[in-house]
Amino acid sequence: MNAEQEKYILELVTSNEGIRVLKHDMKKYLYVLYTYLCNEQYDECRGYLETLKSENEEALVGEEPDSLHIILKNRKTLCGKAGITFHYNALGNWEKIDAMNLCVLIWNLLDNAIEGERKEEEEKEIQFEISNYKGYLKIEYKNRIHKSVLKDNPIL
């Protein structure tokens, strides 16, 4: 992993923590709003919502709530600039996996796929899916290759 990747992933993990705190506090926020509404204190409710919105603007307007989705969107943007069609599905639960390790793994897999697709002349496309399957995390991706790696290196 290079320094740029490490810095980017650390920023993602840090921003993800902020969103987790917001989710944790959501029960408290909803209770206060519910109380204002039940007591017909609409101005107070509106003021409280304005305060919440301004304090949490970045989290509310930001990317999806986990680092993996942010990386997938980043790679999709990079693919678009390189003329590569990028389809992805990220379904399931990967909270039990260390976010930093998962991000490094996905980043490297996609960088390899993008590098391979850049060498292609026709129909540049990457398909990526991450999901749960029988209690395991399943990562599947497909991209074209110019020549067979296995044919050139039978040890693999």
DSSP file (Angstrom, degrees, kcal/mol; ACC not computed):
  #  RESIDUE AA STRUCTURE BP1 BP2  ACC     N-H-->O    O-->H-N    N-H-->O    O-->H-N    TCO  KAPPA ALPHA  PHI   PSI    X-CA   Y-CA   Z-CA
    1    1 A M              0   0    0      0, 0.0     2,-0.1     0, 0.0   103,-0.0   0.000 360.0 360.0 360.0 132.0    0.0    0.0    0.0
    2    2 A N     >  -     0   0    0      1,-0.1     4,-2.3     4,-0.0     5,-0.2  -0.382 360.0-103.1 -87.4 171.3    1.4    3.4   -0.9
    3    3 A A  H  > S+     0   0    0      1,-0.2     4,-2.6     2,-0.2     5,-0.2   0.856 119.6  54.1 -63.1 -37.5    1.3    6.5    1.2
    4    4 A E  H  > S+     0   0    0      2,-0.2     4,-2.5     1,-0.2    -1,-0.2   0.926 110.2  46.3 -64.3 -44.3   -1.6    8.1   -0.8
    5    5 A Q  H  > S+     0   0    0      2,-0.2     4,-2.7     1,-0.2     5,-0.2   0.925 112.9  50.0 -62.2 -44.7   -3.8    5.0   -0.3
    6    6 A E  H  X S+     0   0    0     -4,-2.3     4,-2.4     1,-0.2    -2,-0.2   0.921 112.1  47.1 -61.5 -44.7   -3.0    4.8    3.4
    7    7 A K  H  X S+     0   0    0     -4,-2.6     4,-2.1     2,-0.2    -1,-0.2   0.928 113.4  48.4 -62.5 -46.0   -3.8    8.5    3.9
    8    8 A Y  H  X S+     0   0    0     -4,-2.5     4,-2.1     1,-0.2    -2,-0.2   0.916 112.4  47.9 -61.8 -45.1   -7.0    8.2    1.9
    9    9 A I  H  X S+     0   0    0     -4,-2.7     4,-2.6     1,-0.2    -1,-0.2   0.889 109.7  52.6 -67.1 -39.4   -8.2    5.1    3.8
   10   10 A L  H  X S+     0   0    0     -4,-2.4     4,-2.3    -5,-0.2    -1,-0.2   0.904 109.4  50.1 -61.8 -39.9   -7.4    6.6    7.2
   11   11 A E  H  X S+     0   0    0     -4,-2.1     4,-2.4     2,-0.2    -2,-0.2   0.892 110.8  50.1 -63.9 -39.3   -9.5    9.6    6.2
   12   12 A L  H  X S+     0   0    0     -4,-2.1     4,-2.3     2,-0.2    -2,-0.2   0.926 110.5  48.1 -64.5 -45.3  -12.3    7.3    5.2
   13   13 A V  H  X S+     0   0    0     -4,-2.6     4,-1.6     1,-0.2    -2,-0.2   0.903 112.5  50.1 -62.9 -41.2  -12.2    5.4    8.5
   14   14 A T  H  X S+     0   0    0     -4,-2.3     4,-1.4     2,-0.2    -2,-0.2   0.922 111.8  46.7 -63.6 -45.0  -12.2    8.6   10.4
   15   15 A S  H  X S+     0   0    0     -4,-2.4     4,-1.5     1,-0.2    -1,-0.2   0.860 108.3  57.2 -66.8 -33.1  -15.2   10.0    8.5
   16   16 A N  H  X S+     0   0    0     -4,-2.3     4,-2.1     1,-0.2    -1,-0.2   0.870 101.8  56.1 -62.9 -37.0  -17.0    6.7    9.0
   17   17 A E  H  X S+     0   0    0     -4,-1.6     4,-2.2     1,-0.2    -1,-0.2   0.898 103.8  53.8 -61.8 -41.2  -16.6    7.1   12.8
   18   18 A G  H  X S+     0   0    0     -4,-1.4     4,-1.9     1,-0.2    -1,-0.2   0.883 108.7  48.8 -60.3 -39.5  -18.3   10.5   12.7
   19   19 A I  H  X S+     0   0    0     -4,-1.5     4,-2.5     2,-0.2    -1,-0.2   0.881 108.2  53.9 -69.7 -37.9  -21.3    8.9   10.9
   20   20 A R  H  X S+     0   0    0     -4,-2.1     4,-2.4     2,-0.2    -2,-0.2   0.896 108.0  50.5 -62.1 -40.2  -21.4    6.1   13.4
   21   21 A V  H  X S+     0   0    0     -4,-2.2     4,-2.3     2,-0.2    -2,-0.2   0.921 109.5  51.1 -62.8 -43.7  -21.6    8.7   16.3
   22   22 A L  H  X S+     0   0    0     -4,-1.9     4,-0.9     1,-0.2    -2,-0.2   0.926 110.6  48.4 -59.9 -45.3  -24.4   10.4   14.4
   23   23 A K  H >< S+     0   0    0     -4,-2.5     3,-0.7     1,-0.2     4,-0.5   0.909 110.2  52.4 -60.8 -41.9  -26.3    7.1   14.1
   24   24 A H  H >< S+     0   0    0     -4,-2.4     3,-0.6     1,-0.2     4,-0.3   0.895 112.1  45.0 -60.7 -41.5  -25.8    6.4   17.8
   25   25 A D  H >X S+     0   0    0     -4,-2.3     4,-2.1     1,-0.2     3,-0.5   0.583  88.5  91.3 -79.5 -10.7  -27.2    9.8   18.8
   26   26 A M  H <X S+     0   0    0     -4,-0.9     4,-2.8    -3,-0.7     5,-0.2   0.851  80.0  57.6 -57.3 -38.4  -30.1    9.5   16.4
   27   27 A K  H <> S+     0   0    0     -3,-0.6     4,-2.0    -4,-0.5    -1,-0.2   0.910 108.4  47.1 -58.8 -43.6  -32.4    7.9   19.1
   28   28 A K  H <> S+     0   0    0     -3,-0.5     4,-2.2    -4,-0.3    -1,-0.2   0.931 112.3  49.6 -63.9 -46.2  -31.9   10.9   21.3
   29   29 A Y  H  X S+     0   0    0     -4,-2.1     4,-2.4     1,-0.2    -2,-0.2   0.921 111.4  48.5 -59.6 -45.5  -32.5   13.3   18.5
   30   30 A L  H  X S+     0   0    0     -4,-2.8     4,-2.8     1,-0.2    -1,-0.2   0.875 109.0  53.5 -64.8 -37.6  -35.7   11.6   17.5
   31   31 A Y  H  X S+     0   0    0     -4,-2.0     4,-2.4    -5,-0.2    -1,-0.2   0.929 109.6  47.5 -63.6 -44.6  -37.0   11.5   21.1
   32   32 A V  H  X S+     0   0    0     -4,-2.2     4,-2.3     2,-0.2    -2,-0.2   0.929 113.9  47.5 -62.2 -45.3  -36.5   15.2   21.5
   33   33 A L  H  X S+     0   0    0     -4,-2.4     4,-2.4     1,-0.2    -2,-0.2   0.911 110.9  51.7 -62.4 -42.3  -38.3   15.9   18.2
   34   34 A Y  H  X S+     0   0    0     -4,-2.8     4,-2.7     1,-0.2    -1,-0.2   0.908 109.2  50.5 -60.3 -43.1  -41.1   13.5   19.1
   35   35 A T  H  X S+     0   0    0     -4,-2.4     4,-1.8     2,-0.2    -2,-0.2   0.923 109.8  49.7 -62.9 -45.2  -41.6   15.3   22.4
   36   36 A Y  H  <>S+     0   0    0     -4,-2.3     5,-3.1     1,-0.2    -2,-0.2   0.928 113.4  46.8 -58.6 -45.0  -41.7   18.7   20.7
   37   37 A L  H ><5S+     0   0    0     -4,-2.4     3,-1.5     1,-0.2    -2,-0.2   0.911 110.0  52.0 -66.1 -42.6  -44.3   17.4   18.3
   38   38 A C  H 3<5S+     0   0    0     -4,-2.7    -1,-0.2     1,-0.3    -2,-0.2   0.843 113.0  45.7 -62.0 -33.0  -46.5   15.8   21.0
   39   39 A N  T 3<5S-     0   0    0     -4,-1.8    -1,-0.3    -5,-0.2    -2,-0.2   0.288 113.8-120.1 -92.2   8.5  -46.5   19.0   22.9
   40   40 A E  T < 5 +     0   0    0     -3,-1.5     2,-1.1     1,-0.2    -3,-0.2   0.833  63.0 148.1  55.3  36.2  -47.3   21.0   19.7
   41   41 A Q     >< +     0   0    0     -5,-3.1     4,-2.2    -6,-0.2    -1,-0.2  -0.606  10.8 160.1 -97.7  70.6  -44.1   23.0   20.1
   42   42 A Y  H  >  +     0   0    0     -2,-1.1     4,-2.7     1,-0.2    -1,-0.2   0.846  67.9  52.2 -67.9 -37.7  -43.6   23.4   16.3
   43   43 A D  H  > S+     0   0    0     -3,-0.2     4,-2.6     2,-0.2    -1,-0.2   0.920 112.0  47.1 -64.8 -42.4  -41.3   26.4   16.5
   44   44 A E  H  > S+     0   0    0      2,-0.2     4,-2.6     1,-0.2    -2,-0.2   0.899 112.3  50.7 -64.3 -40.5  -39.0   24.6   19.0
   45   45 A C  H  X S+     0   0    0     -4,-2.2     4,-2.5     2,-0.2    -2,-0.2   0.934 111.3  47.6 -61.4 -47.1  -39.1   21.5   16.8
   46   46 A R  H  X S+     0   0    0     -4,-2.7     4,-2.4     1,-0.2    -2,-0.2   0.915 112.8  49.1 -60.8 -44.4  -38.1   23.5   13.7
   47   47 A G  H  X S+     0   0    0     -4,-2.6     4,-2.3     2,-0.2    -1,-0.2   0.896 110.6  50.4 -62.3 -41.3  -35.3   25.2   15.6
   48   48 A Y  H  X S+     0   0    0     -4,-2.6     4,-2.6     2,-0.2    -2,-0.2   0.909 110.7  49.2 -64.2 -41.8  -34.0   21.9   16.9
   49   49 A L  H  X S+     0   0    0     -4,-2.5     4,-2.8     2,-0.2    -2,-0.2   0.906 109.6  51.8 -63.7 -41.5  -34.0   20.5   13.3
   50   50 A E  H  X S+     0   0    0     -4,-2.4     4,-2.5     2,-0.2    -2,-0.2   0.918 110.8  48.5 -59.7 -43.7  -32.2   23.5   12.0
   51   51 A T  H  X S+     0   0    0     -4,-2.3     4,-2.5     2,-0.2     5,-0.2   0.933 112.5  47.7 -62.8 -46.5  -29.5   23.1   14.7
   52   52 A L  H  X S+     0   0    0     -4,-2.6     4,-1.9     1,-0.2    -2,-0.2   0.918 111.9  51.1 -60.3 -43.3  -29.1   19.4   13.9
   53   53 A K  H  < S+     0   0    0     -4,-2.8     4,-0.2     1,-0.2    -2,-0.2   0.932 112.7  44.2 -61.7 -46.4  -28.9   20.1   10.2
   54   54 A S  H >< S+     0   0    0     -4,-2.5     3,-0.6     1,-0.2     4,-0.2   0.876 115.1  48.4 -68.8 -36.3  -26.2   22.8   10.6
   55   55 A E  H 3< S+     0   0    0     -4,-2.5    -1,-0.2     1,-0.2    -2,-0.2   0.796 123.3  32.3 -72.0 -27.4  -24.2   20.7   13.1
   56   56 A N  T 3X S+     0   0    0     -4,-1.9     4,-2.7    -5,-0.2     5,-0.3   0.091  78.4 123.3-118.5  21.9  -24.3   17.6   11.0
   57   57 A E  H <> S+     0   0    0     -3,-0.6     4,-2.2    -4,-0.2     5,-0.2   0.888  76.1  49.5 -51.4 -47.3  -24.3   19.1    7.5
   58   58 A E  H  > S+     0   0    0     -4,-0.2     4,-1.4     1,-0.2    -1,-0.2   0.912 114.0  44.3 -63.3 -43.9  -21.2   17.2    6.4
   59   59 A A  H  4 S+     0   0    0      1,-0.2    -1,-0.2     2,-0.2    -2,-0.2   0.879 115.2  48.5 -69.4 -36.8  -22.5   13.8    7.5
   60   60 A L  H  < S+     0   0    0     -4,-2.7    -2,-0.2     1,-0.2    -1,-0.2   0.830 121.6  33.7 -73.5 -31.5  -26.0   14.4    6.1
   61   61 A V  H  < S+     0   0    0     -4,-2.2    -1,-0.2    -5,-0.3    -2,-0.2   0.576 104.6  95.1 -97.7 -11.8  -24.8   15.5    2.7
   62   62 A G  S  < S-     0   0    0     -4,-1.4    -3,-0.1    -5,-0.2    -4,-0.0   0.280  82.6 -61.8 -72.6-164.8  -21.7   13.3    2.5
   63   63 A E  S    S-     0   0    0      1,-0.2    -1,-0.1     2,-0.0     7,-0.1  -0.029  73.1 -62.8 -71.7 177.7  -21.1    9.9    1.0
   64   64 A E        -     0   0    0      1,-0.1     2,-0.5     2,-0.1    -1,-0.2  -0.220  65.4 -93.5 -61.6 159.8  -22.7    6.6    1.9
   65   65 A P  S    S+     0   0    0      0, 0.0     2,-0.3     0, 0.0    -1,-0.1   0.153  97.1  55.4 -77.3  23.1  -22.1    5.6    5.5
   66   66 A D  S  > S-     0   0    0     -2,-0.5     4,-1.5     1,-0.1     3,-0.3  -0.999  77.7-119.4-150.9 157.7  -19.1    3.4    5.1
   67   67 A S  H  > S+     0   0    0     -2,-0.3     4,-2.4     1,-0.2     5,-0.2   0.823 107.8  61.0 -60.7 -36.1  -15.6    3.4    3.6
   68   68 A L  H  > S+     0   0    0      1,-0.2     4,-2.6     2,-0.2    -1,-0.2   0.929 104.8  47.5 -60.9 -46.3  -16.2    0.6    1.1
   69   69 A H  H  > S+     0   0    0     -3,-0.3     4,-2.3     1,-0.2    -1,-0.2   0.873 110.7  52.8 -63.3 -35.7  -19.0    2.6   -0.7
   70   70 A I  H  X S+     0   0    0     -4,-1.5     4,-2.2     2,-0.2    -1,-0.2   0.919 110.2  47.2 -65.7 -42.7  -16.8    5.6   -0.8
   71   71 A I  H  X S+     0   0    0     -4,-2.4     4,-2.8     2,-0.2     5,-0.2   0.916 110.9  52.2 -64.2 -42.8  -14.0    3.7   -2.4
   72   72 A L  H  X S+     0   0    0     -4,-2.6     4,-2.1     1,-0.2    -2,-0.2   0.911 111.0  46.7 -61.4 -41.9  -16.4    2.1   -4.9
   73   73 A K  H  X S+     0   0    0     -4,-2.3     4,-2.1     2,-0.2    -1,-0.2   0.896 112.0  51.6 -66.4 -38.4  -17.7    5.5   -5.9
   74   74 A N  H  X S+     0   0    0     -4,-2.2     4,-2.1     1,-0.2    -2,-0.2   0.926 111.9  45.5 -62.5 -45.4  -14.1    6.8   -6.2
   75   75 A R  H  X S+     0   0    0     -4,-2.8     4,-2.8     2,-0.2    -1,-0.2   0.852 109.6  55.7 -68.0 -34.5  -13.1    4.0   -8.4
   76   76 A K  H  X S+     0   0    0     -4,-2.1     4,-2.5    -5,-0.2    -1,-0.2   0.914 108.4  48.4 -63.2 -42.0  -16.2    4.4  -10.5
   77   77 A T  H  X S+     0   0    0     -4,-2.1     4,-2.0     2,-0.2    -2,-0.2   0.927 111.8  49.0 -62.4 -45.4  -15.3    8.0  -11.1
   78   78 A L  H  X S+     0   0    0     -4,-2.1     4,-1.4     1,-0.2    -2,-0.2   0.912 111.1  50.3 -60.7 -43.2  -11.7    7.0  -12.1
   79   79 A C  H  <>S+     0   0    0     -4,-2.8     5,-3.1     1,-0.2     4,-0.4   0.921 107.4  54.0 -61.4 -43.6  -13.1    4.4  -14.5
   80   80 A G  H ><5S+     0   0    0     -4,-2.5     3,-1.1     1,-0.2    -1,-0.2   0.902 108.1  49.5 -57.0 -42.5  -15.4    6.9  -16.1
   81   81 A K  H 3<5S+     0   0    0     -4,-2.0    -1,-0.2     1,-0.2    -2,-0.2   0.791 112.3  48.8 -66.9 -27.5  -12.5    9.2  -16.7
   82   82 A A  T 3<5S-     0   0    0     -4,-1.4    -1,-0.2    -3,-0.4    -2,-0.2   0.372 118.5-109.5 -94.1   4.2  -10.5    6.3  -18.3
   83   83 A G  T < 5S+     0   0    0     -3,-1.1     2,-0.5    -4,-0.4    41,-0.4   0.777  73.9 137.4  75.4  25.6  -13.4    5.2  -20.5
   84   84 A I      < -     0   0    0     -5,-3.1     2,-0.4    -6,-0.2    -1,-0.3  -0.912  52.7-133.8-108.9 128.5  -14.1    2.1  -18.5
   85   85 A T  E     -a  125   0A   0     39,-2.9    41,-2.8    -2,-0.5     2,-0.5  -0.681  25.0-165.9 -77.8 130.2  -17.6    1.0  -17.6
   86   86 A F  E     -a  126   0A   0     -2,-0.4     2,-0.4    39,-0.2    41,-0.2  -0.961   9.7-178.9-126.9 115.3  -17.8    0.0  -13.9
   87   87 A H  E     +a  127   0A   0     39,-2.6    41,-2.2    -2,-0.5     2,-0.3  -0.915  11.6 173.4-109.1 136.0  -20.7   -1.9  -12.5
   88   88 A Y  E     -a  128   0A   0     -2,-0.4     2,-0.4    39,-0.2    41,-0.2  -0.999  22.1-169.1-145.3 150.9  -20.8   -2.7   -8.8
   89   89 A N  E     -a  129   0A   0     39,-1.8    41,-2.2    -2,-0.3     2,-0.5  -0.994   4.4-174.4-132.0 126.7  -23.1   -4.2   -6.2
   90   90 A A  E     +a  130   0A   0     -2,-0.4     2,-0.4    39,-0.2    41,-0.2  -0.873  23.0 156.9-123.3  96.6  -22.2   -4.0   -2.5
   91   91 A L        +     0   0    0     39,-2.6     2,-0.2    -2,-0.5    -2,-0.1  -0.909  33.6  30.4-121.5 145.2  -24.7   -6.0   -0.6
   92   92 A G  S    S-     0   0    0     -2,-0.4     2,-0.5    39,-0.2    45,-0.1  -0.675  86.5 -55.4 112.7-164.4  -24.5   -7.6    2.8
   93   93 A N        +     0   0    0     -2,-0.2     3,-0.1     1,-0.1    -2,-0.1  -0.980  41.2 160.7-127.7 121.9  -22.7   -7.0    6.1
   94   94 A W    >   +     0   0    0     -2,-0.5     3,-1.4     1,-0.1     8,-0.1   0.045  40.8 116.7-126.0  24.4  -19.0   -6.6    6.4
   95   95 A E  T 3   +     0   0    0      1,-0.3     4,-0.2     3,-0.0    -1,-0.1   0.766  69.9  62.7 -65.2 -25.7  -18.9   -4.8    9.8
   96   96 A K  T 3  S+     0   0    0     -3,-0.1     2,-0.4     2,-0.1    -1,-0.3   0.570  90.6  82.5 -77.7  -7.3  -17.0   -7.8   11.4
   97   97 A I  S <  S-     0   0    0     -3,-1.4     2,-0.1     1,-0.1    -3,-0.1  -0.806  97.3 -99.9-100.0 137.7  -14.1   -7.2    9.0
   98   98 A D     >  -     0   0    0     -2,-0.4     4,-2.5     1,-0.2     5,-0.2  -0.351  29.5-141.8 -56.2 123.5  -11.4   -4.6    9.8
   99   99 A A  H  > S+     0   0    0      1,-0.2     4,-2.6     2,-0.2     5,-0.2   0.877  97.6  52.7 -59.5 -41.2  -12.3   -1.6    7.7
  100  100 A M  H  > S+     0   0    0      2,-0.2     4,-2.3     1,-0.2    -1,-0.2   0.939 111.8  44.9 -62.5 -47.4   -8.7   -0.7    6.9
  101  101 A N  H  > S+     0   0    0      1,-0.2     4,-2.4     2,-0.2    -2,-0.2   0.910 114.1  49.0 -64.3 -42.5   -7.9   -4.2    5.7
  102  102 A L  H  X S+     0   0    0     -4,-2.5     4,-2.7     1,-0.2     5,-0.2   0.920 111.7  49.5 -63.7 -42.8  -11.0   -4.5    3.6
  103  103 A C  H  X S+     0   0    0     -4,-2.6     4,-2.8    -5,-0.2    -2,-0.2   0.906 111.2  48.7 -63.6 -42.1  -10.4   -1.1    2.0
  104  104 A V  H  X S+     0   0    0     -4,-2.3     4,-2.5    -5,-0.2     5,-0.2   0.926 112.7  48.9 -63.2 -44.2   -6.8   -2.0    1.1
  105  105 A L  H  X S+     0   0    0     -4,-2.4     4,-2.5     2,-0.2    -2,-0.2   0.948 115.4  42.4 -60.7 -50.3   -7.9   -5.3   -0.4
  106  106 A I  H  X S+     0   0    0     -4,-2.7     4,-2.7     2,-0.2     5,-0.3   0.910 113.0  53.4 -65.2 -42.3  -10.7   -3.8   -2.5
  107  107 A W  H  X S+     0   0    0     -4,-2.8     4,-2.6    -5,-0.2    -1,-0.2   0.943 112.5  44.3 -57.0 -48.6   -8.5   -0.8   -3.5
  108  108 A N  H  X S+     0   0    0     -4,-2.5     4,-2.3     2,-0.2    -2,-0.2   0.900 112.5  51.3 -66.2 -41.7   -5.8   -3.1   -4.8
  109  109 A L  H  X S+     0   0    0     -4,-2.5     4,-2.1    -5,-0.2    -1,-0.2   0.937 114.5  43.3 -59.6 -46.3   -8.2   -5.5   -6.5
  110  110 A L  H  X S+     0   0    0     -4,-2.7     4,-2.9     2,-0.2     5,-0.2   0.877 110.5  54.5 -71.1 -36.7   -9.8   -2.6   -8.4
  111  111 A D  H  X S+     0   0    0     -4,-2.6     4,-2.5    -5,-0.3    -1,-0.2   0.914 109.9  48.4 -60.9 -41.1   -6.5   -0.9   -9.2
  112  112 A N  H  X S+     0   0    0     -4,-2.3     4,-2.2     2,-0.2    -2,-0.2   0.910 112.6  48.1 -63.6 -42.2   -5.4   -4.2  -10.8
  113  113 A A  H  X S+     0   0    0     -4,-2.1     4,-2.4     2,-0.2    -2,-0.2   0.914 112.6  48.3 -65.0 -42.6   -8.6   -4.5  -12.7
  114  114 A I  H  X S+     0   0    0     -4,-2.9     4,-2.2     2,-0.2    -2,-0.2   0.913 110.3  51.7 -64.0 -42.9   -8.4   -0.9  -13.9
  115  115 A E  H  X S+     0   0    0     -4,-2.5     4,-0.7    -5,-0.2    -1,-0.2   0.913 111.7  47.6 -59.6 -42.8   -4.8   -1.3  -15.0
  116  116 A G  H >< S+     0   0    0     -4,-2.2     3,-0.7     1,-0.2     4,-0.4   0.903 111.3  50.2 -64.8 -42.1   -5.8   -4.4  -17.0
  117  117 A E  H >< S+     0   0    0     -4,-2.4     3,-1.4     1,-0.2    -1,-0.2   0.833 100.0  63.9 -68.1 -32.6   -8.7   -2.6  -18.6
  118  118 A R  H 3< S+     0   0    0     -4,-2.2    -1,-0.2     1,-0.3    -2,-0.2   0.789 100.0  54.8 -61.6 -26.1   -6.6    0.4  -19.7
  119  119 A K  T << S+     0   0    0     -3,-0.7    -1,-0.3    -4,-0.7    -2,-0.2   0.623  90.1  98.8 -81.3 -13.8   -4.6   -2.0  -21.9
  120  120 A E    <   -     0   0    0     -3,-1.4     4,-0.1    -4,-0.4     3,-0.1  -0.438  58.3-158.3 -78.1 149.1   -7.7   -3.2  -23.7
  121  121 A E  S    S+     0   0    0     -2,-0.1     2,-0.3     2,-0.1     3,-0.2   0.792  72.9  41.1 -92.0 -34.4   -8.7   -1.8  -27.0
  122  122 A E  S    S-     0   0    0      1,-0.2    -1,-0.1     0, 0.0    -2,-0.0  -0.790 112.9  -5.8-120.2 156.8  -12.5   -2.7  -27.0
  123  123 A E        -     0   0    0     -2,-0.3     2,-0.6     1,-0.2    -1,-0.2   0.769  65.6-155.8  29.6  73.3  -15.3   -2.6  -24.5
  124  124 A K        +     0   0    0    -41,-0.4   -39,-2.9    -3,-0.2     2,-0.3  -0.658  29.6 155.3 -78.2 117.5  -13.5   -1.7  -21.3
  125  125 A E  E     -a   85   0A   0     -2,-0.6    19,-0.6   -41,-0.2     2,-0.4  -0.997  28.8-168.0-151.4 140.1  -15.6   -3.0  -18.4
  126  126 A I  E     -aB  86 143A   0    -41,-2.8   -39,-2.6    -2,-0.3     2,-0.4  -0.996   6.6-164.5-127.0 134.7  -15.3   -4.1  -14.8
  127  127 A Q  E     +aB  87 142A   0     15,-2.4    15,-2.6    -2,-0.4     2,-0.4  -0.981  12.8 179.9-117.8 130.8  -17.9   -5.9  -12.8
  128  128 A F  E     +aB  88 141A   0    -41,-2.2   -39,-1.8    -2,-0.4     2,-0.4  -0.993   6.1 173.6-135.1 135.8  -17.6   -6.0   -9.0
  129  129 A E  E     -aB  89 140A   0     11,-3.0    11,-3.1    -2,-0.4     2,-0.4  -0.994   8.6-176.1-143.1 136.4  -19.7   -7.6   -6.4
  130  130 A I  E     +aB  90 139A   0    -41,-2.2   -39,-2.6    -2,-0.4     2,-0.3  -0.999  26.8 138.4-129.1 130.2  -19.3   -8.0   -2.6
  131  131 A S  E     - B   0 138A   0      7,-2.5     7,-3.8    -2,-0.4     2,-0.4  -0.935  51.4 -91.9-157.0 174.1  -21.9  -10.0   -0.7
  132  132 A N  E     - B   0 137A   0     -2,-0.3     2,-0.4     5,-0.2     5,-0.2  -0.827  36.9-179.8 -97.7 139.0  -22.4  -12.5    2.1
  133  133 A Y  E >   - B   0 136A   0      3,-3.0     3,-1.8    -2,-0.4    -2,-0.0  -0.920  67.4 -26.0-144.3 114.6  -22.7  -16.1    1.1
  134  134 A K  T 3  S-     0   0    0     -2,-0.4     3,-0.1     1,-0.3    -1,-0.0   0.867 127.6 -45.9  50.8  43.5  -23.2  -19.0    3.6
  135  135 A G  T 3  S+     0   0    0      1,-0.3     2,-0.3     0, 0.0    -1,-0.3   0.470 121.2 102.0  83.9   1.9  -21.6  -17.0    6.4
  136  136 A Y  E <  S-B  133   0A   0     -3,-1.8    -3,-3.0     2,-0.0     2,-0.6  -0.799  76.2-113.1-115.7 158.1  -18.7  -15.8    4.4
  137  137 A L  E     -B  132   0A   0     -2,-0.3     2,-0.5    -5,-0.2    -5,-0.2  -0.819  33.6-158.4 -88.5 123.6  -17.8  -12.6    2.7
  138  138 A K  E     -B  131   0A   0     -7,-3.8    -7,-2.5    -2,-0.6     2,-0.5  -0.910  10.3-174.6-109.3 124.1  -17.8  -13.2   -1.1
  139  139 A I  E     +B  130   0A   0     -2,-0.5     2,-0.4    -9,-0.2    -9,-0.2  -0.979   9.4 172.3-118.7 123.1  -15.8  -10.8   -3.3
  140  140 A E  E     +B  129   0A   0    -11,-3.1   -11,-3.0    -2,-0.5     2,-0.3  -0.995   1.9 167.0-133.9 131.6  -16.2  -11.3   -7.1
  141  141 A Y  E     -B  128   0A   0     -2,-0.4     2,-0.4   -13,-0.2   -13,-0.2  -0.995  12.9-162.5-143.4 152.9  -14.9   -9.1   -9.9
  142  142 A K  E     +B  127   0A   0    -15,-2.6   -15,-2.4    -2,-0.3     2,-0.3  -0.994  16.5 155.4-135.5 137.6  -14.4   -9.5  -13.6
  143  143 A N  E     -B  126   0A   0     -2,-0.4   -17,-0.1   -17,-0.2     2,-0.1  -0.977  41.5-100.3-152.5 159.7  -12.4   -7.7  -16.1
  144  144 A R        -     0   0    0    -19,-0.6     2,-0.4    -2,-0.3   -24,-0.1  -0.441  31.4-154.1 -77.8 153.5  -10.9   -8.4  -19.5
  145  145 A I        -     0   0    0      1,-0.1     3,-0.1    -2,-0.1   -28,-0.1  -0.980  17.5-137.7-129.5 146.6   -7.2   -9.2  -19.9
  146  146 A H  S    S+     0   0    0     -2,-0.4     2,-0.3     1,-0.2    -1,-0.1   0.911  88.9   2.4 -67.7 -43.6   -5.0   -8.7  -22.9
  147  147 A K  S    S-     0   0    0     -3,-0.1     2,-0.3     0, 0.0    -1,-0.2  -0.982  90.2 -87.5-144.6 156.3   -3.3  -12.0  -22.5
  148  148 A S     >  -     0   0    0     -2,-0.3     4,-1.4     1,-0.2     5,-0.1  -0.438  24.7-163.1 -69.2 123.2   -3.6  -15.0  -20.2
  149  149 A V  H  > S+     0   0    0     -2,-0.3     4,-1.7     2,-0.2     7,-0.2   0.882  93.3  52.8 -69.9 -39.0   -1.5  -14.6  -17.0
  150  150 A L  H  4 S+     0   0    0      1,-0.2    -1,-0.2     2,-0.2     6,-0.1   0.864 106.4  52.4 -66.7 -36.1   -1.9  -18.4  -16.4
  151  151 A K  H  4 S+     0   0    0      1,-0.2    -1,-0.2     2,-0.1    -2,-0.2   0.891 115.0  41.3 -66.6 -39.3   -0.7  -19.3  -19.8
  152  152 A D  H  < S+     0   0    0     -4,-1.4    -1,-0.2     1,-0.3    -2,-0.2   0.708 126.8  33.5 -80.3 -21.9    2.5  -17.1  -19.4
  153  153 A N    ><  +     0   0    0     -4,-1.7     3,-1.7    -5,-0.1    -1,-0.3  -0.701  64.2 178.2-137.1  82.0    3.1  -18.2  -15.8
  154  154 A P  T 3  S+     0   0    0      0, 0.0    -1,-0.1     0, 0.0    -4,-0.1   0.625  74.0  74.8 -64.6 -13.6    2.0  -21.9  -15.3
  155  155 A I  T 3         0   0    0      1,-0.3    -5,-0.1     0, 0.0    -2,-0.0   0.815 360.0 360.0 -68.5 -29.2    3.2  -21.8  -11.6
  156  156 A L    <         0   0    0     -3,-1.7    -1,-0.3    -7,-0.2    -6,-0.1   0.492 360.0 360.0 -67.5 360.0    0.1  -19.7  -10.7
